Amino acid sequence: MKLNYRRTFFIGLAFMSISAFWQMYDNIIPLILQNSFHLGETLTGAIMASDNVLAVVLLPALGALSDRADTRWGKRTPFIVVGTILAVLFMTLIPVADNSRNLPLFMVSLGSVLLSMGLYRSPAVALMPDLTPKPLRSQANAVINLMGAIGGVYSLILISLLVGEGDTPDYTGLFAGVAFLMVAAVVLLLLTVREKKLAAQIRQEYGEGAMEPEPEEPKAFDLSKNKKAAGGQEKLPADVRRSLIFILLSIFFWFTAYNAVTTAFSRYARTVWNIEGGGFANCLMVATVAAIVSYIPIGHISGRIGRKKSILIGLGLMLGCYLGAAFFSSYHPIINVGFALIGVGWAAISVNSLPMVVEMCSLGDVGKYTGLYYTFSMAAQIFTPVFSGFLLQHVSYRTLFPYACVFSILAILTMSQVRHGDNRPAPEKA
């Protein structure tokens, strides 16, 4: 059984468009809020966290709604098409509101865009497992992540080229460029992926069993010796539950550190390093490209040295780079080396963290434990823009990288206490 890379590429177009939007959102919306509407750091952080609050509420509900949908175009495609159309329409109003300094129009447009993006985020992610046989989903997920990274790089290139100097440049061209990619991606998706027809074809080709969960296999610990929890599910052994708690805390801490930097970096680069226009995007582009290049090698390395050790190495790389960045009072080209290492470190974390969480559960509880992973990561992304924004406003912009260092150290400390969920290094001749 081999993965159809061409088909998976087209399936990933929806995720690419989503990633392109969020890359622009994280970097440009804070600048508009502060420079055009003169909002403080704390309030800006609260607004930036609102998309994650919406995600916690909307994504599970809309994902479940798309599970039950049954149209001639399939389950997910209608959500993707309608969500994209609405998002693009409301996106065009954001630079209009910015240029006219119309805060009510800006907030209504931004809220409408976030709701529209939430409409199809879960269905777009669910499209891949719907159209990929179970044994090939890990390979397909790597392709989907790469497509998302390409969308992010596209937005960073547009920011670097189209955002002019000054505090209040015209962002119309940037929003139009991202909107064009979103529309083009979904049109190409519609032309190449006929969801309902393709799902039937895959089931006929591989059989129904290939699309269903794999039969349960024995884990490294014996759940059968533990008492049943309410609802019939097995309780985790105490030592495994302890490891789960520590890795979930680690997830919260490293997302708190990383998201603070990515959300505030466009403002930090202008205020502290005096980078004008969209030049700040070059650093983020270096980190993203380094992560893209690192995904596959890190997967092989993790198979040999283990997931936990790979994550700790990644955290160590990021901590060292955050610490080094804190000492720069102006931009220097060597900073790009640091951002490349941040990209590699983040790839090491993202490749291994979810598998470690899922490894601690029985196969029947994968959805539950995946939900725990995203609950803690999104909680961090709700908390950190507000708290770090408060420090930026009331203490100093120079607190950003020390803030990231503190939470990275906490992540290392909690991760060092995780004793389960690791893979065993592969034998030399495996």
PAROSE-760086 format. One record per residue (C-alpha): residue number from 1; x, y, z. Coordinates in steps of 0.25 Angstrom, whole numbers, plus 5000, padded with zeros to 4 digits. Layout:
% residues N
<pt nr="NUM" px="X" py="Y" pz="Z"/>
...
***
This chain:
% residues 430
<pt nr="1" px="5000" py="5000" pz="5000"/>
<pt nr="2" px="5006" py="5013" pz="4996"/>
<pt nr="3" px="5002" py="5027" pz="4998"/>
<pt nr="4" px="4997" py="5035" pz="4986"/>
<pt nr="5" px="5005" py="5048" pz="4988"/>
<pt nr="6" px="4998" py="5055" pz="4977"/>
<pt nr="7" px="4985" py="5053" pz="4983"/>
<pt nr="8" px="4990" py="5057" pz="4997"/>
<pt nr="9" px="4996" py="5070" pz="4991"/>
<pt nr="10" px="4982" py="5074" pz="4986"/>
<pt nr="11" px="4975" py="5070" pz="4999"/>
<pt nr="12" px="4985" py="5079" pz="5006"/>
<pt nr="13" px="4982" py="5091" pz="4998"/>
<pt nr="14" px="4971" py="5095" pz="5008"/>
<pt nr="15" px="4981" py="5094" pz="5020"/>
<pt nr="16" px="4991" py="5102" pz="5012"/>
<pt nr="17" px="4981" py="5114" pz="5010"/>
<pt nr="18" px="4977" py="5113" pz="5025"/>
<pt nr="19" px="4992" py="5114" pz="5029"/>
<pt nr="20" px="4994" py="5126" pz="5020"/>
<pt nr="21" px="4983" py="5134" pz="5027"/>
<pt nr="22" px="4988" py="5131" pz="5041"/>
<pt nr="23" px="5002" py="5135" pz="5038"/>
<pt nr="24" px="4997" py="5148" pz="5033"/>
<pt nr="25" px="4988" py="5150" pz="5044"/>
<pt nr="26" px="4998" py="5147" pz="5055"/>
<pt nr="27" px="5008" py="5157" pz="5049"/>
<pt nr="28" px="4999" py="5168" pz="5044"/>
<pt nr="29" px="4987" py="5170" pz="5052"/>
<pt nr="30" px="4995" py="5174" pz="5065"/>
<pt nr="31" px="5002" py="5185" pz="5057"/>
<pt nr="32" px="4988" py="5190" pz="5052"/>
<pt nr="33" px="4982" py="5190" pz="5066"/>
<pt nr="34" px="4994" py="5197" pz="5072"/>
<pt nr="35" px="4998" py="5207" pz="5061"/>
<pt nr="36" px="4985" py="5210" pz="5054"/>
<pt nr="37" px="4976" py="5209" pz="5066"/>
<pt nr="38" px="4986" py="5212" pz="5078"/>
<pt nr="39" px="4982" py="5200" pz="5086"/>
<pt nr="40" px="4991" py="5196" pz="5098"/>
<pt nr="41" px="4999" py="5183" pz="5098"/>
<pt nr="42" px="4989" py="5176" pz="5108"/>
<pt nr="43" px="4977" py="5179" pz="5100"/>
<pt nr="44" px="4984" py="5175" pz="5087"/>
<pt nr="45" px="4988" py="5162" pz="5094"/>
<pt nr="46" px="4974" py="5159" pz="5098"/>
<pt nr="47" px="4968" py="5162" pz="5084"/>
<pt nr="48" px="4979" py="5153" pz="5078"/>
<pt nr="49" px="4975" py="5142" pz="5088"/>
<pt nr="50" px="4961" py="5143" pz="5084"/>
<pt nr="51" px="4963" py="5133" pz="5072"/>
<pt nr="52" px="4967" py="5122" pz="5081"/>
<pt nr="53" px="4955" py="5125" pz="5090"/>
<pt nr="54" px="4946" py="5123" pz="5078"/>
<pt nr="55" px="4954" py="5111" pz="5074"/>
<pt nr="56" px="4952" py="5104" pz="5087"/>
<pt nr="57" px="4937" py="5106" pz="5085"/>
<pt nr="58" px="4935" py="5105" pz="5070"/>
<pt nr="59" px="4945" py="5095" pz="5065"/>
<pt nr="60" px="4939" py="5082" pz="5072"/>
<pt nr="61" px="4925" py="5086" pz="5069"/>
<pt nr="62" px="4927" py="5089" pz="5055"/>
<pt nr="63" px="4936" py="5077" pz="5053"/>
<pt nr="64" px="4924" py="5068" pz="5059"/>
<pt nr="65" px="4914" py="5075" pz="5050"/>
<pt nr="66" px="4922" py="5072" pz="5038"/>
<pt nr="67" px="4923" py="5058" pz="5042"/>
<pt nr="68" px="4908" py="5057" pz="5041"/>
<pt nr="69" px="4907" py="5065" pz="5028"/>
<pt nr="70" px="4903" py="5057" pz="5015"/>
<pt nr="71" px="4902" py="5065" pz="5002"/>
<pt nr="72" px="4905" py="5062" pz="4988"/>
<pt nr="73" px="4919" py="5069" pz="4989"/>
<pt nr="74" px="4922" py="5061" pz="5002"/>
<pt nr="75" px="4923" py="5064" pz="5017"/>
<pt nr="76" px="4935" py="5074" pz="5017"/>
<pt nr="77" px="4935" py="5081" pz="5004"/>
<pt nr="78" px="4923" py="5090" pz="5006"/>
<pt nr="79" px="4929" py="5095" pz="5019"/>
<pt nr="80" px="4942" py="5098" pz="5013"/>
<pt nr="81" px="4935" py="5106" pz="5001"/>
<pt nr="82" px="4925" py="5114" pz="5009"/>
<pt nr="83" px="4936" py="5117" pz="5020"/>
<pt nr="84" px="4946" py="5122" pz="5009"/>
<pt nr="85" px="4936" py="5130" pz="5002"/>
<pt nr="86" px="4932" py="5137" pz="5015"/>
<pt nr="87" px="4946" py="5139" pz="5020"/>
<pt nr="88" px="4951" py="5145" pz="5007"/>
<pt nr="89" px="4939" py="5155" pz="5006"/>
<pt nr="90" px="4941" py="5160" pz="5021"/>
<pt nr="91" px="4956" py="5160" pz="5019"/>
<pt nr="92" px="4955" py="5171" pz="5008"/>
<pt nr="93" px="4948" py="5180" pz="5019"/>
<pt nr="94" px="4960" py="5180" pz="5029"/>
<pt nr="95" px="4970" py="5189" pz="5021"/>
<pt nr="96" px="4958" py="5198" pz="5017"/>
<pt nr="97" px="4955" py="5199" pz="5032"/>
<pt nr="98" px="4970" py="5201" pz="5035"/>
<pt nr="99" px="4972" py="5212" pz="5025"/>
<pt nr="100" px="4959" py="5220" pz="5029"/>
<pt nr="101" px="4963" py="5218" pz="5044"/>
<pt nr="102" px="4949" py="5212" pz="5046"/>
<pt nr="103" px="4950" py="5203" pz="5059"/>
<pt nr="104" px="4936" py="5198" pz="5059"/>
<pt nr="105" px="4936" py="5193" pz="5045"/>
<pt nr="106" px="4950" py="5187" pz="5047"/>
<pt nr="107" px="4945" py="5179" pz="5059"/>
<pt nr="108" px="4933" py="5174" pz="5052"/>
<pt nr="109" px="4941" py="5170" pz="5040"/>
<pt nr="110" px="4951" py="5163" pz="5049"/>
<pt nr="111" px="4941" py="5156" pz="5057"/>
<pt nr="112" px="4934" py="5152" pz="5044"/>
<pt nr="113" px="4947" py="5147" pz="5038"/>
<pt nr="114" px="4950" py="5138" pz="5050"/>
<pt nr="115" px="4936" py="5132" pz="5050"/>
<pt nr="116" px="4937" py="5129" pz="5036"/>
<pt nr="117" px="4951" py="5123" pz="5037"/>
<pt nr="118" px="4946" py="5114" pz="5049"/>
<pt nr="119" px="4934" py="5109" pz="5040"/>
<pt nr="120" px="4944" py="5101" pz="5032"/>
<pt nr="121" px="4956" py="5099" pz="5040"/>
<pt nr="122" px="4952" py="5086" pz="5046"/>
<pt nr="123" px="4946" py="5080" pz="5033"/>
<pt nr="124" px="4958" py="5084" pz="5025"/>
<pt nr="125" px="4967" py="5076" pz="5035"/>
<pt nr="126" px="4958" py="5064" pz="5035"/>
<pt nr="127" px="4958" py="5063" pz="5020"/>
<pt nr="128" px="4971" py="5056" pz="5020"/>
<pt nr="129" px="4968" py="5044" pz="5029"/>
<pt nr="130" px="4954" py="5043" pz="5022"/>
<pt nr="131" px="4962" py="5041" pz="5008"/>
<pt nr="132" px="4974" py="5033" pz="5013"/>
<pt nr="133" px="4975" py="5019" pz="5017"/>
<pt nr="134" px="4978" py="5017" pz="5032"/>
<pt nr="135" px="4992" py="5011" pz="5030"/>
<pt nr="136" px="4996" py="5023" pz="5021"/>
<pt nr="137" px="4991" py="5035" pz="5030"/>
<pt nr="138" px="5005" py="5038" pz="5037"/>
<pt nr="139" px="5011" py="5040" pz="5023"/>
<pt nr="140" px="5000" py="5048" pz="5018"/>
<pt nr="141" px="5000" py="5057" pz="5031"/>
<pt nr="142" px="5014" py="5060" pz="5028"/>
<pt nr="143" px="5010" py="5065" pz="5014"/>
<pt nr="144" px="4999" py="5073" pz="5020"/>
<pt nr="145" px="5008" py="5080" pz="5030"/>
<pt nr="146" px="5018" py="5083" pz="5019"/>
<pt nr="147" px="5006" py="5089" pz="5011"/>
<pt nr="148" px="5003" py="5097" pz="5023"/>
<pt nr="149" px="5017" py="5102" pz="5024"/>
<pt nr="150" px="5017" py="5106" pz="5009"/>
<pt nr="151" px="5005" py="5115" pz="5012"/>
<pt nr="152" px="5012" py="5121" pz="5024"/>
<pt nr="153" px="5024" py="5124" pz="5015"/>
<pt nr="154" px="5016" py="5130" pz="5004"/>
<pt nr="155" px="5010" py="5140" pz="5014"/>
<pt nr="156" px="5023" py="5144" pz="5020"/>
<pt nr="157" px="5029" py="5146" pz="5006"/>
<pt nr="158" px="5017" py="5156" pz="5003"/>
<pt nr="159" px="5019" py="5163" pz="5016"/>
<pt nr="160" px="5034" py="5165" pz="5013"/>
<pt nr="161" px="5031" py="5170" pz="4999"/>
<pt nr="162" px="5018" py="5178" pz="5000"/>
<pt nr="163" px="5018" py="5184" pz="5014"/>
<pt nr="164" px="5024" py="5198" pz="5013"/>
<pt nr="165" px="5032" py="5206" pz="5024"/>
<pt nr="166" px="5025" py="5214" pz="5034"/>
<pt nr="167" px="5015" py="5211" pz="5046"/>
<pt nr="168" px="5003" py="5211" pz="5037"/>
<pt nr="169" px="5006" py="5205" pz="5023"/>
<pt nr="170" px="4995" py="5201" pz="5013"/>
<pt nr="171" px="4992" py="5186" pz="5015"/>
<pt nr="172" px="4982" py="5185" pz="5004"/>
<pt nr="173" px="4992" py="5178" pz="4994"/>
<pt nr="174" px="4996" py="5168" pz="5005"/>
<pt nr="175" px="4981" py="5164" pz="5008"/>
<pt nr="176" px="4978" py="5163" pz="4994"/>
<pt nr="177" px="4990" py="5154" pz="4992"/>
<pt nr="178" px="4986" py="5145" pz="5003"/>
<pt nr="179" px="4971" py="5145" pz="4998"/>
<pt nr="180" px="4976" py="5141" pz="4984"/>
<pt nr="181" px="4983" py="5129" pz="4990"/>
<pt nr="182" px="4971" py="5125" pz="4998"/>
<pt nr="183" px="4962" py="5125" pz="4986"/>
<pt nr="184" px="4972" py="5119" pz="4976"/>
<pt nr="185" px="4974" py="5107" pz="4986"/>
<pt nr="186" px="4960" py="5104" pz="4988"/>
<pt nr="187" px="4956" py="5105" pz="4973"/>
<pt nr="188" px="4968" py="5095" pz="4970"/>
<pt nr="189" px="4963" py="5086" pz="4982"/>
<pt nr="190" px="4949" py="5086" pz="4976"/>
<pt nr="191" px="4954" py="5083" pz="4962"/>
<pt nr="192" px="4964" py="5071" pz="4967"/>
<pt nr="193" px="4957" py="5065" pz="4979"/>
<pt nr="194" px="4943" py="5060" pz="4977"/>
<pt nr="195" px="4941" py="5057" pz="4992"/>
<pt nr="196" px="4929" py="5047" pz="4991"/>
<pt nr="197" px="4933" py="5040" pz="4979"/>
<pt nr="198" px="4948" py="5039" pz="4984"/>
<pt nr="199" px="4943" py="5033" pz="4997"/>
<pt nr="200" px="4935" py="5022" pz="4991"/>
<pt nr="201" px="4947" py="5019" pz="4981"/>
<pt nr="202" px="4957" py="5018" pz="4993"/>
<pt nr="203" px="4947" py="5009" pz="5000"/>
<pt nr="204" px="4945" py="5000" pz="4988"/>
<pt nr="205" px="4960" py="5000" pz="4985"/>
<pt nr="206" px="4965" py="4997" pz="5000"/>
<pt nr="207" px="4953" py="4991" pz="5007"/>
<pt nr="208" px="4945" py="4997" pz="5018"/>
<pt nr="209" px="4955" py="4992" pz="5028"/>
<pt nr="210" px="4966" py="5001" pz="5023"/>
<pt nr="211" px="4958" py="5013" pz="5027"/>
<pt nr="212" px="4954" py="5008" pz="5041"/>
<pt nr="213" px="4963" py="5009" pz="5054"/>
<pt nr="214" px="4973" py="4998" pz="5055"/>
<pt nr="215" px="4970" py="4987" pz="5065"/>
<pt nr="216" px="4975" py="4989" pz="5079"/>
<pt nr="217" px="4990" py="4985" pz="5082"/>
<pt nr="218" px="4996" py="4982" pz="5095"/>
<pt nr="219" px="5003" py="4994" pz="5101"/>
<pt nr="220" px="5016" py="4995" pz="5109"/>
<pt nr="221" px="5008" py="4995" pz="5121"/>
<pt nr="222" px="4996" py="4985" pz="5124"/>
<pt nr="223" px="4983" py="4993" pz="5125"/>
<pt nr="224" px="4975" py="4980" pz="5128"/>
<pt nr="225" px="4980" py="4980" pz="5142"/>
<pt nr="226" px="4974" py="4993" pz="5146"/>
<pt nr="227" px="4960" py="4996" pz="5150"/>
<pt nr="228" px="4950" py="5002" pz="5140"/>
<pt nr="229" px="4947" py="5016" pz="5140"/>
<pt nr="230" px="4933" py="5022" pz="5140"/>
<pt nr="231" px="4927" py="5019" pz="5126"/>
<pt nr="232" px="4935" py="5006" pz="5124"/>
<pt nr="233" px="4949" py="5012" pz="5120"/>
<pt nr="234" px="4962" py="5007" pz="5127"/>
<pt nr="235" px="4968" py="5016" pz="5137"/>
<pt nr="236" px="4983" py="5019" pz="5134"/>
<pt nr="237" px="4993" py="5014" pz="5144"/>
<pt nr="238" px="4998" py="5024" pz="5154"/>
<pt nr="239" px="5012" py="5025" pz="5148"/>
<pt nr="240" px="5006" py="5027" pz="5134"/>
<pt nr="241" px="4996" py="5037" pz="5139"/>
<pt nr="242" px="5007" py="5045" pz="5145"/>
<pt nr="243" px="5015" py="5045" pz="5132"/>
<pt nr="244" px="5003" py="5050" pz="5125"/>
<pt nr="245" px="5001" py="5061" pz="5134"/>
<pt nr="246" px="5015" py="5066" pz="5133"/>
<pt nr="247" px="5015" py="5065" pz="5118"/>
<pt nr="248" px="5002" py="5073" pz="5117"/>
<pt nr="249" px="5009" py="5084" pz="5126"/>
<pt nr="250" px="5021" py="5083" pz="5117"/>
<pt nr="251" px="5012" py="5086" pz="5105"/>
<pt nr="252" px="5005" py="5098" pz="5112"/>
<pt nr="253" px="5019" py="5104" pz="5115"/>
<pt nr="254" px="5026" py="5102" pz="5102"/>
<pt nr="255" px="5014" py="5108" pz="5094"/>
<pt nr="256" px="5013" py="5119" pz="5104"/>
<pt nr="257" px="5028" py="5123" pz="5101"/>
<pt nr="258" px="5027" py="5120" pz="5086"/>
<pt nr="259" px="5014" py="5127" pz="5083"/>
<pt nr="260" px="5018" py="5140" pz="5091"/>
<pt nr="261" px="5030" py="5141" pz="5082"/>
<pt nr="262" px="5022" py="5139" pz="5069"/>
<pt nr="263" px="5010" py="5148" pz="5073"/>
<pt nr="264" px="5019" py="5160" pz="5078"/>
<pt nr="265" px="5031" py="5158" pz="5069"/>
<pt nr="266" px="5026" py="5168" pz="5058"/>
<pt nr="267" px="5024" py="5179" pz="5069"/>
<pt nr="268" px="5037" py="5175" pz="5076"/>
<pt nr="269" px="5045" py="5176" pz="5063"/>
<pt nr="270" px="5041" py="5190" pz="5060"/>
<pt nr="271" px="5042" py="5195" pz="5074"/>
<pt nr="272" px="5055" py="5189" pz="5079"/>
<pt nr="273" px="5062" py="5185" pz="5066"/>
<pt nr="274" px="5057" py="5197" pz="5058"/>
<pt nr="275" px="5054" py="5188" pz="5046"/>
<pt nr="276" px="5045" py="5195" pz="5037"/>
<pt nr="277" px="5033" py="5191" pz="5028"/>
<pt nr="278" px="5032" py="5176" pz="5026"/>
<pt nr="279" px="5046" py="5173" pz="5028"/>
<pt nr="280" px="5043" py="5165" pz="5041"/>
<pt nr="281" px="5036" py="5154" pz="5033"/>
<pt nr="282" px="5050" py="5150" pz="5028"/>
<pt nr="283" px="5054" py="5145" pz="5042"/>
<pt nr="284" px="5041" py="5137" pz="5043"/>
<pt nr="285" px="5043" py="5132" pz="5029"/>
<pt nr="286" px="5056" py="5126" pz="5032"/>
<pt nr="287" px="5050" py="5119" pz="5044"/>
<pt nr="288" px="5039" py="5113" pz="5036"/>
<pt nr="289" px="5048" py="5108" pz="5025"/>
<pt nr="290" px="5058" py="5102" pz="5035"/>
<pt nr="291" px="5046" py="5094" pz="5041"/>
<pt nr="292" px="5041" py="5090" pz="5027"/>
<pt nr="293" px="5055" py="5084" pz="5024"/>
<pt nr="294" px="5056" py="5078" pz="5038"/>
<pt nr="295" px="5043" py="5070" pz="5039"/>
<pt nr="296" px="5047" py="5057" pz="5032"/>
<pt nr="297" px="5062" py="5056" pz="5037"/>
<pt nr="298" px="5056" py="5059" pz="5051"/>
<pt nr="299" px="5046" py="5047" pz="5049"/>
<pt nr="300" px="5058" py="5038" pz="5046"/>
<pt nr="301" px="5067" py="5043" pz="5058"/>
<pt nr="302" px="5055" py="5042" pz="5068"/>
<pt nr="303" px="5054" py="5027" pz="5064"/>
<pt nr="304" px="5068" py="5025" pz="5068"/>
<pt nr="305" px="5070" py="5034" pz="5081"/>
<pt nr="306" px="5056" py="5034" pz="5085"/>
<pt nr="307" px="5044" py="5045" pz="5086"/>
<pt nr="308" px="5047" py="5050" pz="5100"/>
<pt nr="309" px="5062" py="5053" pz="5097"/>
<pt nr="310" px="5058" py="5059" pz="5083"/>
<pt nr="311" px="5048" py="5069" pz="5090"/>
<pt nr="312" px="5058" py="5072" pz="5101"/>
<pt nr="313" px="5069" py="5075" pz="5090"/>
<pt nr="314" px="5059" py="5084" pz="5083"/>
<pt nr="315" px="5055" py="5092" pz="5096"/>
<pt nr="316" px="5070" py="5094" pz="5099"/>
<pt nr="317" px="5072" py="5099" pz="5085"/>
<pt nr="318" px="5060" py="5109" pz="5086"/>
<pt nr="319" px="5064" py="5113" pz="5100"/>
<pt nr="320" px="5079" py="5116" pz="5096"/>
<pt nr="321" px="5073" py="5125" pz="5084"/>
<pt nr="322" px="5063" py="5132" pz="5092"/>
<pt nr="323" px="5074" py="5135" pz="5102"/>
<pt nr="324" px="5084" py="5140" pz="5092"/>
<pt nr="325" px="5073" py="5149" pz="5085"/>
<pt nr="326" px="5070" py="5156" pz="5098"/>
<pt nr="327" px="5084" py="5162" pz="5098"/>
<pt nr="328" px="5083" py="5168" pz="5084"/>
<pt nr="329" px="5079" py="5183" pz="5084"/>
<pt nr="330" px="5078" py="5184" pz="5069"/>
<pt nr="331" px="5077" py="5175" pz="5057"/>
<pt nr="332" px="5089" py="5167" pz="5053"/>
<pt nr="333" px="5090" py="5156" pz="5042"/>
<pt nr="334" px="5094" py="5146" pz="5052"/>
<pt nr="335" px="5080" py="5146" pz="5058"/>
<pt nr="336" px="5075" py="5139" pz="5046"/>
<pt nr="337" px="5084" py="5127" pz="5050"/>
<pt nr="338" px="5077" py="5127" pz="5063"/>
<pt nr="339" px="5063" py="5127" pz="5057"/>
<pt nr="340" px="5068" py="5115" pz="5048"/>
<pt nr="341" px="5071" py="5108" pz="5061"/>
<pt nr="342" px="5058" py="5112" pz="5067"/>
<pt nr="343" px="5051" py="5106" pz="5054"/>
<pt nr="344" px="5059" py="5093" pz="5056"/>
<pt nr="345" px="5056" py="5092" pz="5071"/>
<pt nr="346" px="5041" py="5095" pz="5069"/>
<pt nr="347" px="5041" py="5084" pz="5058"/>
<pt nr="348" px="5047" py="5074" pz="5068"/>
<pt nr="349" px="5036" py="5077" pz="5078"/>
<pt nr="350" px="5024" py="5077" pz="5069"/>
<pt nr="351" px="5028" py="5064" pz="5062"/>
<pt nr="352" px="5029" py="5056" pz="5075"/>
<pt nr="353" px="5020" py="5063" pz="5085"/>
<pt nr="354" px="5006" py="5058" pz="5080"/>
<pt nr="355" px="5011" py="5043" pz="5078"/>
<pt nr="356" px="5016" py="5043" pz="5092"/>
<pt nr="357" px="5002" py="5047" pz="5098"/>
<pt nr="358" px="4995" py="5037" pz="5089"/>
<pt nr="359" px="5005" py="5026" pz="5093"/>
<pt nr="360" px="5000" py="5027" pz="5107"/>
<pt nr="361" px="4986" py="5023" pz="5104"/>
<pt nr="362" px="4979" py="5011" pz="5098"/>
<pt nr="363" px="4976" py="5012" pz="5084"/>
<pt nr="364" px="4961" py="5013" pz="5087"/>
<pt nr="365" px="4964" py="5027" pz="5094"/>
<pt nr="366" px="4972" py="5033" pz="5083"/>
<pt nr="367" px="4962" py="5044" pz="5081"/>
<pt nr="368" px="4961" py="5047" pz="5095"/>
<pt nr="369" px="4976" py="5049" pz="5097"/>
<pt nr="370" px="4977" py="5057" pz="5084"/>
<pt nr="371" px="4967" py="5066" pz="5090"/>
<pt nr="372" px="4975" py="5068" pz="5103"/>
<pt nr="373" px="4987" py="5071" pz="5095"/>
<pt nr="374" px="4980" py="5082" pz="5087"/>
<pt nr="375" px="4973" py="5087" pz="5100"/>
<pt nr="376" px="4986" py="5090" pz="5107"/>
<pt nr="377" px="4993" py="5096" pz="5094"/>
<pt nr="378" px="4981" py="5105" pz="5092"/>
<pt nr="379" px="4980" py="5109" pz="5106"/>
<pt nr="380" px="4994" py="5114" pz="5105"/>
<pt nr="381" px="4991" py="5122" pz="5093"/>
<pt nr="382" px="4979" py="5129" pz="5100"/>
<pt nr="383" px="4988" py="5132" pz="5113"/>
<pt nr="384" px="5001" py="5136" pz="5107"/>
<pt nr="385" px="4997" py="5148" pz="5097"/>
<pt nr="386" px="4990" py="5155" pz="5109"/>
<pt nr="387" px="5000" py="5152" pz="5120"/>
<pt nr="388" px="5012" py="5155" pz="5111"/>
<pt nr="389" px="5005" py="5167" pz="5105"/>
<pt nr="390" px="5003" py="5173" pz="5119"/>
<pt nr="391" px="5018" py="5171" pz="5122"/>
<pt nr="392" px="5022" py="5178" pz="5109"/>
<pt nr="393" px="5013" py="5190" pz="5112"/>
<pt nr="394" px="5015" py="5192" pz="5126"/>
<pt nr="395" px="5030" py="5187" pz="5128"/>
<pt nr="396" px="5037" py="5187" pz="5115"/>
<pt nr="397" px="5038" py="5181" pz="5101"/>
<pt nr="398" px="5051" py="5175" pz="5105"/>
<pt nr="399" px="5043" py="5165" pz="5114"/>
<pt nr="400" px="5039" py="5157" pz="5102"/>
<pt nr="401" px="5051" py="5148" pz="5101"/>
<pt nr="402" px="5054" py="5146" pz="5116"/>
<pt nr="403" px="5039" py="5143" pz="5117"/>
<pt nr="404" px="5041" py="5132" pz="5106"/>
<pt nr="405" px="5053" py="5127" pz="5114"/>
<pt nr="406" px="5046" py="5125" pz="5127"/>
<pt nr="407" px="5034" py="5117" pz="5121"/>
<pt nr="408" px="5044" py="5109" pz="5113"/>
<pt nr="409" px="5052" py="5105" pz="5126"/>
<pt nr="410" px="5039" py="5101" pz="5132"/>
<pt nr="411" px="5036" py="5092" pz="5120"/>
<pt nr="412" px="5050" py="5086" pz="5121"/>
<pt nr="413" px="5047" py="5083" pz="5136"/>
<pt nr="414" px="5034" py="5077" pz="5134"/>
<pt nr="415" px="5038" py="5069" pz="5122"/>
<pt nr="416" px="5049" py="5063" pz="5129"/>
<pt nr="417" px="5039" py="5057" pz="5139"/>
<pt nr="418" px="5032" py="5049" pz="5127"/>
<pt nr="419" px="5035" py="5034" pz="5128"/>
<pt nr="420" px="5025" py="5029" pz="5118"/>
<pt nr="421" px="5021" py="5031" pz="5103"/>
<pt nr="422" px="5035" py="5029" pz="5098"/>
<pt nr="423" px="5038" py="5020" pz="5086"/>
<pt nr="424" px="5050" py="5010" pz="5088"/>
<pt nr="425" px="5062" py="5014" pz="5079"/>
<pt nr="426" px="5062" py="5005" pz="5066"/>
<pt nr="427" px="5072" py="4994" pz="5065"/>
<pt nr="428" px="5084" py="4997" pz="5056"/>
<pt nr="429" px="5079" py="4987" pz="5045"/>
<pt nr="430" px="5064" py="4990" pz="5046"/>
***
